[in-house]
Amino acid sequence: MSRADVVATTGSSGGFLLAFLAAFDPGDVVVLARPGYPAYRNVLTALGCRVVELHCGPETRFQPTVAALEALPERPAGLVVASPANPTGTMVTPDELAAIAPGATRTASG
């Protein structure tokens, strides 16, 4: 990693904005777990994305599952996974992340 790979922001909301601008286009469907951090929904909506909230309860530790994603009426452009999640504090294991986003653990670790 070099200095060119690092982006500094004035806070997490600025980071969300930059990441979402890089990842999504207006009209894209983006899935969020509910309950979840309201800023994700607000920023994505302001960018013109269509936000779909997945109800995630204690039975899934408030995290999205493969079954919930497969039950969606259309394939989303993206899924925002928070680990640890705000406000629940739950975390996604590497195996769970691999199941819901094949290749994500390999990409995240290098």
PyMOL CGO cylinders between C-alpha atoms (Angstrom):
from pymol import cmd
from pymol.cgo import CYLINDER

trace = [
    CYLINDER, 0.00, 0.00, 0.00, 1.21, 3.50, -0.80, 0.3, 1, 1, 1, 1, 1, 1,
    CYLINDER, 1.21, 3.50, -0.80, 0.14, 7.01, 0.20, 0.3, 1, 1, 1, 1, 1, 1,
    CYLINDER, 0.14, 7.01, 0.20, -1.95, 7.15, -2.98, 0.3, 1, 1, 1, 1, 1, 1,
    CYLINDER, -1.95, 7.15, -2.98, -4.13, 4.38, -1.52, 0.3, 1, 1, 1, 1, 1, 1,
    CYLINDER, -4.13, 4.38, -1.52, -5.12, 6.42, 1.55, 0.3, 1, 1, 1, 1, 1, 1,
    CYLINDER, -5.12, 6.42, 1.55, -8.04, 8.85, 1.69, 0.3, 1, 1, 1, 1, 1, 1,
    CYLINDER, -8.04, 8.85, 1.69, -8.56, 11.10, 4.72, 0.3, 1, 1, 1, 1, 1, 1,
    CYLINDER, -8.56, 11.10, 4.72, -11.99, 12.56, 5.44, 0.3, 1, 1, 1, 1, 1, 1,
    CYLINDER, -11.99, 12.56, 5.44, -13.39, 14.98, 8.00, 0.3, 1, 1, 1, 1, 1, 1,
    CYLINDER, -13.39, 14.98, 8.00, -15.40, 12.15, 9.54, 0.3, 1, 1, 1, 1, 1, 1,
    CYLINDER, -15.40, 12.15, 9.54, -17.19, 8.93, 8.79, 0.3, 1, 1, 1, 1, 1, 1,
    CYLINDER, -17.19, 8.93, 8.79, -20.09, 10.61, 6.95, 0.3, 1, 1, 1, 1, 1, 1,
    CYLINDER, -20.09, 10.61, 6.95, -17.63, 12.15, 4.49, 0.3, 1, 1, 1, 1, 1, 1,
    CYLINDER, -17.63, 12.15, 4.49, -16.12, 8.71, 4.00, 0.3, 1, 1, 1, 1, 1, 1,
    CYLINDER, -16.12, 8.71, 4.00, -19.56, 7.18, 3.35, 0.3, 1, 1, 1, 1, 1, 1,
    CYLINDER, -19.56, 7.18, 3.35, -20.29, 9.86, 0.78, 0.3, 1, 1, 1, 1, 1, 1,
    CYLINDER, -20.29, 9.86, 0.78, -17.04, 9.24, -1.11, 0.3, 1, 1, 1, 1, 1, 1,
    CYLINDER, -17.04, 9.24, -1.11, -17.41, 5.46, -0.99, 0.3, 1, 1, 1, 1, 1, 1,
    CYLINDER, -17.41, 5.46, -0.99, -21.04, 5.56, -2.12, 0.3, 1, 1, 1, 1, 1, 1,
    CYLINDER, -21.04, 5.56, -2.12, -20.24, 8.01, -4.94, 0.3, 1, 1, 1, 1, 1, 1,
    CYLINDER, -20.24, 8.01, -4.94, -17.52, 5.64, -6.16, 0.3, 1, 1, 1, 1, 1, 1,
    CYLINDER, -17.52, 5.64, -6.16, -19.69, 2.51, -5.89, 0.3, 1, 1, 1, 1, 1, 1,
    CYLINDER, -19.69, 2.51, -5.89, -23.19, 3.51, -7.00, 0.3, 1, 1, 1, 1, 1, 1,
    CYLINDER, -23.19, 3.51, -7.00, -25.06, 5.44, -9.66, 0.3, 1, 1, 1, 1, 1, 1,
    CYLINDER, -25.06, 5.44, -9.66, -28.40, 7.26, -9.30, 0.3, 1, 1, 1, 1, 1, 1,
    CYLINDER, -28.40, 7.26, -9.30, -31.22, 4.73, -9.52, 0.3, 1, 1, 1, 1, 1, 1,
    CYLINDER, -31.22, 4.73, -9.52, -29.13, 1.82, -8.21, 0.3, 1, 1, 1, 1, 1, 1,
    CYLINDER, -29.13, 1.82, -8.21, -30.81, -0.41, -5.62, 0.3, 1, 1, 1, 1, 1, 1,
    CYLINDER, -30.81, -0.41, -5.62, -28.75, -0.62, -2.43, 0.3, 1, 1, 1, 1, 1, 1,
    CYLINDER, -28.75, -0.62, -2.43, -29.68, -2.92, 0.43, 0.3, 1, 1, 1, 1, 1, 1,
    CYLINDER, -29.68, -2.92, 0.43, -29.23, -2.00, 4.11, 0.3, 1, 1, 1, 1, 1, 1,
    CYLINDER, -29.23, -2.00, 4.11, -29.90, -4.00, 7.26, 0.3, 1, 1, 1, 1, 1, 1,
    CYLINDER, -29.90, -4.00, 7.26, -32.63, -2.64, 9.53, 0.3, 1, 1, 1, 1, 1, 1,
    CYLINDER, -32.63, -2.64, 9.53, -32.03, -1.63, 12.26, 0.3, 1, 1, 1, 1, 1, 1,
    CYLINDER, -32.03, -1.63, 12.26, -29.06, 0.25, 10.96, 0.3, 1, 1, 1, 1, 1, 1,
    CYLINDER, -29.06, 0.25, 10.96, -27.21, 3.53, 10.94, 0.3, 1, 1, 1, 1, 1, 1,
    CYLINDER, -27.21, 3.53, 10.94, -29.57, 6.20, 9.52, 0.3, 1, 1, 1, 1, 1, 1,
    CYLINDER, -29.57, 6.20, 9.52, -26.77, 8.10, 7.79, 0.3, 1, 1, 1, 1, 1, 1,
    CYLINDER, -26.77, 8.10, 7.79, -26.33, 5.28, 5.25, 0.3, 1, 1, 1, 1, 1, 1,
    CYLINDER, -26.33, 5.28, 5.25, -29.96, 5.56, 4.15, 0.3, 1, 1, 1, 1, 1, 1,
    CYLINDER, -29.96, 5.56, 4.15, -29.88, 9.37, 4.13, 0.3, 1, 1, 1, 1, 1, 1,
    CYLINDER, -29.88, 9.37, 4.13, -26.69, 9.67, 2.07, 0.3, 1, 1, 1, 1, 1, 1,
    CYLINDER, -26.69, 9.67, 2.07, -27.73, 6.98, -0.43, 0.3, 1, 1, 1, 1, 1, 1,
    CYLINDER, -27.73, 6.98, -0.43, -31.16, 8.58, -0.87, 0.3, 1, 1, 1, 1, 1, 1,
    CYLINDER, -31.16, 8.58, -0.87, -29.57, 12.01, -1.42, 0.3, 1, 1, 1, 1, 1, 1,
    CYLINDER, -29.57, 12.01, -1.42, -27.40, 10.43, -4.14, 0.3, 1, 1, 1, 1, 1, 1,
    CYLINDER, -27.40, 10.43, -4.14, -30.50, 9.16, -5.92, 0.3, 1, 1, 1, 1, 1, 1,
    CYLINDER, -30.50, 9.16, -5.92, -30.14, 5.50, -4.96, 0.3, 1, 1, 1, 1, 1, 1,
    CYLINDER, -30.14, 5.50, -4.96, -33.18, 3.35, -4.19, 0.3, 1, 1, 1, 1, 1, 1,
    CYLINDER, -33.18, 3.35, -4.19, -32.68, 2.02, -0.68, 0.3, 1, 1, 1, 1, 1, 1,
    CYLINDER, -32.68, 2.02, -0.68, -34.16, -1.35, 0.29, 0.3, 1, 1, 1, 1, 1, 1,
    CYLINDER, -34.16, -1.35, 0.29, -34.11, -2.12, 3.99, 0.3, 1, 1, 1, 1, 1, 1,
    CYLINDER, -34.11, -2.12, 3.99, -33.89, -5.76, 5.09, 0.3, 1, 1, 1, 1, 1, 1,
    CYLINDER, -33.89, -5.76, 5.09, -35.50, -6.50, 8.42, 0.3, 1, 1, 1, 1, 1, 1,
    CYLINDER, -35.50, -6.50, 8.42, -32.79, -8.21, 10.46, 0.3, 1, 1, 1, 1, 1, 1,
    CYLINDER, -32.79, -8.21, 10.46, -33.79, -9.42, 13.90, 0.3, 1, 1, 1, 1, 1, 1,
    CYLINDER, -33.79, -9.42, 13.90, -32.14, -11.22, 16.79, 0.3, 1, 1, 1, 1, 1, 1,
    CYLINDER, -32.14, -11.22, 16.79, -32.49, -14.55, 14.96, 0.3, 1, 1, 1, 1, 1, 1,
    CYLINDER, -32.49, -14.55, 14.96, -29.85, -13.33, 12.46, 0.3, 1, 1, 1, 1, 1, 1,
    CYLINDER, -29.85, -13.33, 12.46, -27.91, -11.24, 14.99, 0.3, 1, 1, 1, 1, 1, 1,
    CYLINDER, -27.91, -11.24, 14.99, -29.27, -8.17, 13.15, 0.3, 1, 1, 1, 1, 1, 1,
    CYLINDER, -29.27, -8.17, 13.15, -27.20, -8.98, 10.05, 0.3, 1, 1, 1, 1, 1, 1,
    CYLINDER, -27.20, -8.98, 10.05, -28.31, -9.79, 6.47, 0.3, 1, 1, 1, 1, 1, 1,
    CYLINDER, -28.31, -9.79, 6.47, -28.42, -13.43, 5.39, 0.3, 1, 1, 1, 1, 1, 1,
    CYLINDER, -28.42, -13.43, 5.39, -28.15, -15.22, 2.07, 0.3, 1, 1, 1, 1, 1, 1,
    CYLINDER, -28.15, -15.22, 2.07, -31.82, -16.27, 2.37, 0.3, 1, 1, 1, 1, 1, 1,
    CYLINDER, -31.82, -16.27, 2.37, -32.97, -12.67, 2.90, 0.3, 1, 1, 1, 1, 1, 1,
    CYLINDER, -32.97, -12.67, 2.90, -30.94, -11.47, -0.08, 0.3, 1, 1, 1, 1, 1, 1,
    CYLINDER, -30.94, -11.47, -0.08, -32.22, -14.27, -2.31, 0.3, 1, 1, 1, 1, 1, 1,
    CYLINDER, -32.22, -14.27, -2.31, -35.81, -13.34, -1.38, 0.3, 1, 1, 1, 1, 1, 1,
    CYLINDER, -35.81, -13.34, -1.38, -35.42, -9.82, -2.79, 0.3, 1, 1, 1, 1, 1, 1,
    CYLINDER, -35.42, -9.82, -2.79, -37.55, -9.13, -5.89, 0.3, 1, 1, 1, 1, 1, 1,
    CYLINDER, -37.55, -9.13, -5.89, -34.52, -7.83, -7.81, 0.3, 1, 1, 1, 1, 1, 1,
    CYLINDER, -34.52, -7.83, -7.81, -30.77, -8.14, -7.57, 0.3, 1, 1, 1, 1, 1, 1,
    CYLINDER, -30.77, -8.14, -7.57, -29.33, -5.03, -5.88, 0.3, 1, 1, 1, 1, 1, 1,
    CYLINDER, -29.33, -5.03, -5.88, -26.34, -3.06, -7.10, 0.3, 1, 1, 1, 1, 1, 1,
    CYLINDER, -26.34, -3.06, -7.10, -24.91, -3.32, -3.62, 0.3, 1, 1, 1, 1, 1, 1,
    CYLINDER, -24.91, -3.32, -3.62, -25.26, -4.29, 0.00, 0.3, 1, 1, 1, 1, 1, 1,
    CYLINDER, -25.26, -4.29, 0.00, -23.90, -2.17, 2.83, 0.3, 1, 1, 1, 1, 1, 1,
    CYLINDER, -23.90, -2.17, 2.83, -22.54, -4.47, 5.53, 0.3, 1, 1, 1, 1, 1, 1,
    CYLINDER, -22.54, -4.47, 5.53, -21.63, -2.88, 8.84, 0.3, 1, 1, 1, 1, 1, 1,
    CYLINDER, -21.63, -2.88, 8.84, -19.41, -4.92, 11.14, 0.3, 1, 1, 1, 1, 1, 1,
    CYLINDER, -19.41, -4.92, 11.14, -19.63, -4.00, 13.93, 0.3, 1, 1, 1, 1, 1, 1,
    CYLINDER, -19.63, -4.00, 13.93, -23.14, -2.85, 13.18, 0.3, 1, 1, 1, 1, 1, 1,
    CYLINDER, -23.14, -2.85, 13.18, -24.55, 0.39, 14.54, 0.3, 1, 1, 1, 1, 1, 1,
    CYLINDER, -24.55, 0.39, 14.54, -26.67, 0.34, 16.73, 0.3, 1, 1, 1, 1, 1, 1,
    CYLINDER, -26.67, 0.34, 16.73, -26.56, -3.39, 17.54, 0.3, 1, 1, 1, 1, 1, 1,
    CYLINDER, -26.56, -3.39, 17.54, -22.81, -3.98, 17.78, 0.3, 1, 1, 1, 1, 1, 1,
    CYLINDER, -22.81, -3.98, 17.78, -23.00, -7.37, 16.06, 0.3, 1, 1, 1, 1, 1, 1,
    CYLINDER, -23.00, -7.37, 16.06, -20.22, -8.49, 13.76, 0.3, 1, 1, 1, 1, 1, 1,
    CYLINDER, -20.22, -8.49, 13.76, -20.13, -10.57, 10.58, 0.3, 1, 1, 1, 1, 1, 1,
    CYLINDER, -20.13, -10.57, 10.58, -17.77, -13.53, 10.63, 0.3, 1, 1, 1, 1, 1, 1,
    CYLINDER, -17.77, -13.53, 10.63, -15.49, -14.14, 7.63, 0.3, 1, 1, 1, 1, 1, 1,
    CYLINDER, -15.49, -14.14, 7.63, -17.59, -17.21, 6.71, 0.3, 1, 1, 1, 1, 1, 1,
    CYLINDER, -17.59, -17.21, 6.71, -20.83, -15.18, 6.82, 0.3, 1, 1, 1, 1, 1, 1,
    CYLINDER, -20.83, -15.18, 6.82, -19.28, -12.44, 4.69, 0.3, 1, 1, 1, 1, 1, 1,
    CYLINDER, -19.28, -12.44, 4.69, -18.05, -15.00, 2.16, 0.3, 1, 1, 1, 1, 1, 1,
    CYLINDER, -18.05, -15.00, 2.16, -21.58, -16.45, 1.96, 0.3, 1, 1, 1, 1, 1, 1,
    CYLINDER, -21.58, -16.45, 1.96, -23.33, -13.12, 1.35, 0.3, 1, 1, 1, 1, 1, 1,
    CYLINDER, -23.33, -13.12, 1.35, -20.64, -11.55, -0.82, 0.3, 1, 1, 1, 1, 1, 1,
    CYLINDER, -20.64, -11.55, -0.82, -18.51, -14.18, -2.56, 0.3, 1, 1, 1, 1, 1, 1,
    CYLINDER, -18.51, -14.18, -2.56, -14.98, -12.89, -3.02, 0.3, 1, 1, 1, 1, 1, 1,
    CYLINDER, -14.98, -12.89, -3.02, -15.36, -10.04, -0.53, 0.3, 1, 1, 1, 1, 1, 1,
    CYLINDER, -15.36, -10.04, -0.53, -13.13, -11.59, 2.14, 0.3, 1, 1, 1, 1, 1, 1,
    CYLINDER, -13.13, -11.59, 2.14, -10.47, -12.37, -0.43, 0.3, 1, 1, 1, 1, 1, 1,
    CYLINDER, -10.47, -12.37, -0.43, -10.60, -8.80, -1.79, 0.3, 1, 1, 1, 1, 1, 1,
    CYLINDER, -10.60, -8.80, -1.79, -10.65, -7.20, 1.67, 0.3, 1, 1, 1, 1, 1, 1,
    CYLINDER, -10.65, -7.20, 1.67, -7.61, -9.12, 2.85, 0.3, 1, 1, 1, 1, 1, 1,
    CYLINDER, -7.61, -9.12, 2.85, -5.54, -8.56, -0.24, 0.3, 1, 1, 1, 1, 1, 1,
]
cmd.load_cgo(trace, "trace")
